[in-house]
Amino acid sequence: MTRSMFYYSSRKNDEVVIEKLNELSERYPTRGFETYYGKIRLAGLTWNRKRVLRIYRNMNLKMRRKRKRRIPTRIKEALIVPNHLNETWSIDFMSDALENGRKFRILNVMDDFNREALINEAYYSIPAERLVNSLKQLIQYRNKPKRIRTDNGPEFLSKRFVEFCTEQQIELCYIQPGKPAQNAYVERFNRTFREDVLDAYLFKSIQEVNALAFGQSPWLFTGQSLVDEMNY
């Protein structure tokens, strides 16, 4: 091998092709090379197919990019104090970890009228079905609200939760993404709960968390169903 061949480096500039492929991958994240190359040709670009394919593979575009779930546009609403009980409830989640490092979540539900904590329950996971079951138990002891204010978490956007609110004729009020101040009542409670409970104690089990959280929420259920959930 000659010295010149050993030190040879390509001088081709593929920046234009890379930029075009990035643009196509953003617009059509579920498509493949054939679609991209077809659109490149339709745009009047006469790049060699092998060249585009080489760059496409080097960019790992053959690995499909996940499409970002688009959240519907939310309308900013003024945060006002309701005039009666059960007019508006605010719901939010918190996260923490036990002594052994296992993470858990806490469901907080409060009445915006008198800032009363209705539910403070800790579980290792809180899917939409568990969220709905907790609200159903609460409604058995307390009248259902006219509306519920939440953020845009997956549990609140789930089909199960939306169907439950529709069946109960409860209006859903979603805050704008990235605007937790629009759910300020429960966010303020979250701060107090974290300072007085989560940051003040080192928990060894989920039962200890719920035992201490019971003092924050007089409506926390202590029946056999809750015990089974706590042991889950």
Secondary structure, 3 states (H helix, E strand, C coil): CCHHHHCCCCCCCCHHHHHHHHHHHHHCCCCCHHHHHHHHHHCCCCCCHHHHHHHHHHCCCCCCCCCCCCCCCCCCCCCCCCCCCCCEEEEEEEEEECCCCCEEEEEEEEECCCCEEEEEEEECCCCHHHHHHHHHHHHHHCCCCCEEEECCCHHHHCHHHHHHHHHCCCEEEECCCCCHHHHHHHHHHHHHHHHHHHCCCCCCCHHHHHHHHCCCCCCCCCCHHHHHHHCC
